[in-house]
Amino acid sequence: MPWELEEDTAHPQQQNQMTQRAISPPVAAGTKDPDIVGRAKAALTDPSEAGRLWPRGPRIGPQIFQPVGDALRGAAQFMLPNSLEAAATQAAMSAVPGGGLGAAGLRLGGATAAPAAVAALKGKDPIEAATKGLAEGVLGEGAGKVLQTGLRAGQAAASRDLFHMQGAIKKITDMIPAFAGKTPQETVARLVGGDAKAALSQHYDDALGALMKQHGDPVLVSPAMEALTGKTEQAIRPASELLSKIQSLQRGMFTMNKQLKNTQDALSRQQLIDAAREEVMTGLKANWGPEGVGALKTLDGQYRKGMELIRLFGAGKEQMTPTQIKKMVPAEGSINMPELQANFARQAGKLRAAMSPEEFTALAQAIRRGEPNALARDIPGKMPGLSWWGPIPHMHGLPRAPVRIGVPEHIAALGGSIGRRVATPGAQRLLED
């Protein structure tokens, strides 16, 4: 209320002299001729109102919460706008989320246009309001960007990607103790260097040999083996001998640098080798009882999981060249997460088929850091380039800072948003002073 009559009941003899006293409402600091927003802020932050049920109302109880109230009023004094123009600027800076240049441009445009429109409606100078709003927006945007970049850099420096990957790998490969190294770095080195594949194959051979001793080593016929060797007697052998021959033929399919041969003849032979292995597995299942068949299916499933995980790091390949290894592990103790995320997106179907839903989810969460958008992945900075749309030049690949998807980037974006919301009223106080 703008005016109030106040009576002094403690001294009746002075009532005639103090019958009517004008009490002016408080005015927010730094404002001249405050509007409704400024008056509301002044009423909310007036220290003389501490402990009252409502403005100018009675005080209640002991003032044990006065320190809390003082802190809240101090925060309100800093955060609340002093005018409709300042409120419009803060609203514009909070309305558009995101940390990109487009979002920042929209926020600054709103911080310029909104106070100008309010000032015009109030009959004040819109250019002055627009200039002040733009300055406040630039300062708020800059502070938010600094905080967001700092949080992003700090989280990248303290990245626990390898530890997360170690946990995901362990969930899937507990059946092969030799698969995991003593450290996350060693685990990745084994995956990309071929040691993990050797351990997986050795485990499979040992487990299959144990199953044959338990459930039998039947004599089988493999037409694919006859086609590979050209000898009928090589195609009628005990299962263990057929598998040993298949392994020997498989080793011959690799070049000197441990890459699978890629000629048409090699591809045809690889199909026959795969067919021979499938014939042996089918023969074992036909000769073994339900217990043996169940154990063989479990072993096959474990082997398939391990191979798909190895192919995940190898971009679909089971053996990586030194150049490919350097690309996946660019430095000691680090891993190329954008590359790994891209591999995961390409091979998600095969990984999902080889794993249980729980295992696949654990792996996805580790690689994507909890990112819900299945298409998103870490994007490194890009160098600018020039291309042509007919006679029209077109710039592409403009530089940008690397962005880490998932929880770390969400935290950085939240920090940037908080920074903008705090820095904008701070800029308003600074410009008023």
C-alpha positions in Angstrom: 0.0 0.0 0.0 1.5 3.4 -1.0 0.4 5.3 2.2 -0.6 4.3 5.7 -1.8 6.1 8.8 0.3 5.2 11.9 -0.8 6.0 15.4 1.4 6.2 18.5 -0.6 4.4 21.2 2.4 4.3 23.7 2.2 8.1 24.2 -1.5 9.3 24.1 -0.5 12.9 25.0 1.3 13.2 21.6 -1.6 11.7 19.5 -2.8 15.1 18.4 0.7 15.9 17.1 1.2 12.6 15.3 -2.3 11.8 14.1 -1.1 11.3 10.5 2.3 10.3 9.4 3.3 9.5 5.8 5.3 6.3 5.4 6.9 5.8 2.0 7.3 2.2 0.8 10.9 0.9 0.4 12.5 1.2 -3.0 14.8 -1.4 -4.6 18.4 -0.3 -4.7 19.6 1.0 -8.0 16.1 1.9 -9.4 14.5 5.2 -10.1 10.7 5.6 -10.3 10.2 1.8 -9.8 7.5 0.0 -11.6 5.3 -2.8 -10.3 8.2 -5.3 -10.5 10.6 -3.0 -8.6 8.0 -2.3 -5.9 7.2 -6.0 -5.5 10.9 -6.8 -5.1 11.3 -4.0 -2.6 8.5 -5.3 -0.5 9.8 -8.9 -0.6 13.4 -7.9 0.4 12.7 -5.2 3.0 14.6 -6.2 6.2 12.0 -4.6 8.4 9.4 -7.2 7.3 11.4 -10.1 8.9 9.1 -12.4 10.8 5.8 -10.9 9.8 2.9 -13.1 8.6 2.4 -10.6 5.7 3.7 -7.2 4.7 3.1 -4.7 7.6 1.4 -7.6 9.5 2.2 -8.8 13.0 5.4 -10.6 13.9 5.1 -14.1 15.2 7.3 -16.3 17.5 11.0 -15.9 18.3 13.2 -14.8 15.5 15.3 -18.0 15.4 14.9 -18.2 11.6 16.2 -14.7 11.0 19.5 -15.8 9.6 17.7 -18.0 7.1 15.4 -15.2 6.2 18.3 -12.8 5.8 20.0 -15.2 3.4 16.8 -15.6 1.4 16.3 -11.9 1.2 19.9 -11.4 0.1 19.5 -14.0 -2.7 16.3 -12.4 -3.8 17.9 -9.0 -3.8 20.5 -10.4 -6.2 18.3 -12.6 -8.4 15.0 -10.8 -8.7 14.7 -8.2 -11.4 14.3 -4.5 -10.5 12.0 -3.6 -13.4 9.7 -5.0 -16.1 12.5 -4.6 -18.6 14.9 -6.6 -16.4 12.3 -9.3 -15.9 11.8 -9.5 -19.7 15.6 -9.9 -20.2 15.8 -12.7 -17.6 12.8 -14.4 -19.1 14.3 -14.3 -22.6 17.6 -15.7 -21.3 15.8 -18.6 -19.6 13.3 -19.4 -22.4 15.7 -21.0 -24.9 17.7 -24.1 -23.7 20.8 -25.4 -25.3 24.5 -24.4 -25.5 25.0 -24.1 -29.3 25.5 -20.9 -31.3 21.9 -21.0 -32.6 20.4 -21.2 -29.1 22.7 -18.4 -27.8 21.7 -16.2 -30.8 18.0 -16.7 -30.0 18.6 -15.9 -26.3 20.5 -12.7 -27.1 17.8 -11.7 -29.7 15.2 -12.1 -27.1 17.2 -10.3 -24.5 17.4 -7.4 -26.9 13.9 -7.3 -28.2 11.9 -8.1 -25.1 13.0 -5.2 -22.9 12.8 -2.8 -25.9 9.1 -3.8 -26.3 8.4 -3.3 -22.6 10.1 0.1 -22.6 8.1 1.2 -25.7 4.8 0.1 -23.9 5.9 2.2 -20.9 6.7 5.2 -23.0 10.4 5.0 -22.4 13.4 4.8 -24.8 13.3 1.4 -26.4 16.8 1.7 -27.9 18.3 2.3 -24.4 16.5 -0.7 -23.0 17.5 -2.9 -26.0 21.2 -1.9 -25.6 21.1 -2.6 -21.9 19.3 -5.9 -22.4 21.9 -7.0 -25.1 24.8 -6.1 -22.8 23.2 -8.0 -19.9 22.6 -11.0 -22.2 26.2 -11.0 -23.5 27.6 -11.0 -20.0 25.2 -13.7 -18.9 25.9 -15.8 -22.0 29.6 -15.5 -21.6 29.6 -16.5 -17.9 27.4 -19.5 -18.7 29.7 -20.6 -21.5 32.8 -20.3 -19.3 31.2 -22.4 -16.6 29.9 -25.0 -19.1 33.3 -25.3 -20.8 35.1 -25.6 -17.5 32.8 -28.4 -16.3 33.2 -30.2 -19.6 37.0 -30.0 -19.5 37.1 -31.1 -15.9 34.9 -34.1 -16.5 36.9 -35.0 -19.6 40.2 -34.8 -17.6 38.7 -37.0 -14.9 37.0 -39.4 -17.4 36.2 -42.8 -16.1 35.2 -44.2 -19.5 37.7 -47.1 -19.3 36.5 -48.0 -15.8 32.9 -48.0 -17.0 33.9 -50.2 -20.0 35.7 -52.6 -17.6 32.5 -53.0 -15.6 30.5 -53.7 -18.8 33.0 -56.2 -20.2 33.1 -58.0 -16.8 29.3 -58.5 -16.9 29.6 -60.2 -20.2 32.8 -62.2 -19.9 32.9 -63.6 -16.4 33.1 -67.0 -18.0 36.6 -66.2 -19.4 38.8 -64.9 -16.5 41.8 -64.3 -18.9 39.6 -61.9 -21.0 40.0 -59.0 -18.5 43.4 -57.5 -17.7 44.5 -56.2 -14.3 43.6 -52.7 -15.3 41.1 -51.1 -17.7 44.0 -50.1 -20.0 45.2 -53.7 -20.1 41.7 -55.0 -20.8 41.4 -52.7 -23.9 44.9 -53.6 -25.0 44.0 -57.3 -24.9 40.8 -56.7 -26.8 42.4 -54.7 -29.6 45.7 -56.7 -29.7 44.3 -60.2 -30.2 45.1 -61.6 -26.7 41.4 -61.7 -25.8 40.5 -63.6 -29.0 43.2 -66.2 -28.2 42.0 -66.6 -24.7 38.4 -66.9 -25.9 39.3 -69.5 -28.5 41.4 -71.5 -25.9 38.5 -71.4 -23.4 36.1 -72.6 -26.1 38.4 -75.5 -27.2 39.0 -76.6 -23.6 35.3 -76.5 -22.7 34.3 -78.3 -25.9 36.9 -81.0 -25.3 35.5 -81.5 -21.8 32.0 -81.8 -23.2 33.2 -84.4 -25.7 34.8 -86.5 -22.9 31.5 -86.3 -21.0 29.0 -86.8 -23.8 30.9 -88.6 -26.5 33.0 -88.0 -29.6 30.9 -89.4 -32.4 32.1 -90.1 -35.9 30.5 -87.5 -38.3 30.2 -86.9 -42.0 31.0 -83.4 -43.3 30.4 -82.7 -47.0 31.9 -79.2 -46.6 35.2 -80.8 -45.4 35.2 -83.0 -48.5 34.8 -79.9 -50.6 37.7 -78.2 -48.8 40.2 -81.1 -48.9 39.0 -83.0 -52.0 39.3 -86.2 -50.0 36.3 -88.3 -48.9 38.2 -89.9 -46.0 38.9 -86.4 -44.5 35.2 -85.8 -44.3 34.4 -89.0 -42.2 36.1 -88.4 -38.9 35.4 -88.2 -35.1 34.1 -84.7 -34.2 37.3 -83.8 -32.4 39.4 -84.5 -35.4 37.1 -82.5 -37.7 37.3 -79.5 -35.4 41.1 -79.8 -35.3 41.2 -79.8 -39.1 38.8 -76.8 -39.2 41.0 -74.8 -36.9 44.1 -75.6 -39.1 42.2 -74.5 -42.2 41.0 -71.3 -40.4 44.6 -70.4 -39.5 45.5 -70.6 -43.2 43.0 -68.0 -44.0 45.0 -65.2 -42.5 47.7 -63.2 -44.1 51.2 -62.5 -42.6 49.8 -59.4 -40.7 47.0 -61.5 -39.3 44.3 -60.2 -41.5 41.7 -62.4 -43.2 42.4 -62.9 -46.9 39.9 -60.9 -49.0 40.2 -62.7 -52.4 37.2 -64.3 -54.1 38.7 -67.8 -53.6 39.4 -67.0 -49.9 35.9 -65.8 -49.3 34.5 -69.0 -50.9 36.8 -71.2 -48.7 35.7 -69.2 -45.6 32.1 -70.1 -46.4 33.0 -73.8 -46.6 34.9 -73.6 -43.3 31.9 -72.0 -41.6 29.7 -74.7 -43.1 32.0 -77.5 -41.9 31.9 -76.1 -38.4 28.2 -75.8 -38.5 27.9 -79.5 -39.6 30.0 -80.6 -36.7 27.9 -78.7 -34.2 24.7 -80.1 -35.8 26.1 -83.6 -35.6 27.1 -83.2 -31.9 23.6 -82.0 -31.0 22.1 -85.0 -32.8 24.2 -87.5 -30.9 24.2 -85.9 -27.5 21.4 -85.9 -24.9 19.5 -82.9 -23.7 22.1 -82.1 -21.1 24.9 -82.1 -23.6 23.0 -80.1 -26.1 22.1 -77.5 -23.5 25.7 -77.2 -22.4 26.9 -76.8 -26.0 24.3 -74.1 -26.7 25.5 -72.2 -23.6 29.1 -72.5 -24.7 28.2 -71.3 -28.2 26.4 -68.4 -26.8 29.3 -67.4 -24.6 31.7 -67.6 -27.5 29.4 -65.5 -29.7 29.2 -62.8 -27.0 33.0 -62.6 -26.7 33.5 -62.5 -30.5 30.9 -59.7 -30.9 32.6 -57.7 -28.2 36.0 -58.1 -29.8 34.4 -57.0 -33.2 32.9 -54.0 -31.4 36.4 -52.7 -30.7 37.7 -53.8 -34.1 35.0 -52.1 -36.1 33.6 -55.4 -37.1 37.0 -57.2 -37.5 38.4 -59.9 -35.3 42.0 -58.8 -35.8 43.2 -55.2 -36.0 46.2 -53.7 -37.8 48.6 -51.5 -35.8 47.1 -48.4 -37.5 43.6 -49.5 -36.4 44.8 -50.1 -32.9 46.4 -46.7 -32.8 43.1 -45.1 -33.9 41.1 -46.9 -31.2 43.7 -46.4 -28.4 45.4 -43.0 -29.4 47.4 -42.8 -26.1 48.2 -44.8 -23.0 45.2 -45.0 -20.8 42.7 -43.5 -23.3 40.2 -44.8 -25.7 38.6 -43.2 -28.8 35.1 -43.0 -27.6 33.6 -41.4 -30.7 35.0 -44.3 -32.7 33.7 -46.9 -30.2 30.3 -45.3 -30.1 30.2 -45.3 -33.9 31.1 -49.0 -33.9 28.4 -49.7 -31.3 25.8 -48.0 -33.5 26.8 -50.1 -36.5 26.8 -53.4 -34.7 24.0 -52.9 -32.2 21.8 -55.5 -33.9 24.4 -58.2 -33.7 25.3 -57.3 -30.1 21.7 -57.3 -29.1 21.2 -60.8 -30.6 24.3 -62.2 -28.9 23.5 -60.8 -25.4 20.7 -60.8 -22.9 18.7 -57.6 -22.6 20.4 -56.8 -19.3 23.9 -57.3 -20.7 23.2 -55.2 -23.8 21.7 -52.4 -21.7 24.8 -52.5 -19.4 27.1 -52.2 -22.4 25.1 -49.4 -24.0 25.0 -47.4 -20.8 28.7 -47.7 -20.4 29.6 -46.7 -23.9 27.0 -43.9 -24.2 27.3 -42.7 -20.5 23.5 -42.9 -20.1 22.7 -40.9 -23.3 19.0 -41.6 -24.2 19.3 -40.5 -27.9 20.4 -43.6 -29.8 21.8 -41.5 -32.6 24.0 -39.3 -30.6 27.7 -39.8 -30.0 30.8 -37.8 -29.1 31.6 -35.4 -32.0 35.2 -34.1 -32.3 35.9 -30.6 -33.6 35.8 -30.2 -37.4 38.0 -28.1 -39.7 36.1 -25.7 -42.0 35.8 -26.6 -45.7 34.4 -25.1 -48.9 32.2 -26.8 -51.4 30.0 -25.6 -54.2 26.3 -25.9 -55.0 26.6 -25.2 -58.7 28.1 -21.6 -58.8 27.2 -21.0 -55.2 30.0 -21.5 -52.6 29.0 -23.3 -49.4 31.0 -23.4 -46.1 30.7 -26.7 -44.2 32.4 -28.3 -41.2 32.7 -25.2 -39.1 34.9 -25.6 -36.1 33.2 -26.6 -32.8 34.4 -27.8 -29.5 34.2 -31.6 -28.8 31.0 -32.5 -27.0 30.8 -35.5 -24.7 27.3 -37.1 -24.9 25.6 -38.6 -21.8 25.7 -37.6 -18.2 28.9 -35.6 -18.3 27.6 -33.3 -21.1 24.2 -33.1 -19.4 25.9 -31.8 -16.2 28.0 -29.3 -18.2 24.8 -28.0 -20.0 23.0 -27.7 -16.6 26.0 -25.8 -15.2 26.0 -23.5 -18.2 22.2 -22.9 -17.8 22.6 -22.1 -14.1 25.6 -19.8 -14.9 23.4 -17.8 -17.4 20.6 -17.5 -14.9 22.9 -16.3 -12.2 25.1 -14.1 -14.3 22.3 -12.2 -16.1 20.9 -10.6 -12.9 24.5 -10.1 -11.8 25.1 -8.2 -15.0 22.0 -6.1 -14.3 23.2 -5.1 -10.9 26.7 -4.3 -12.4 25.2 -2.1 -15.2 22.9 -0.3 -12.7 25.8 0.6 -10.5 
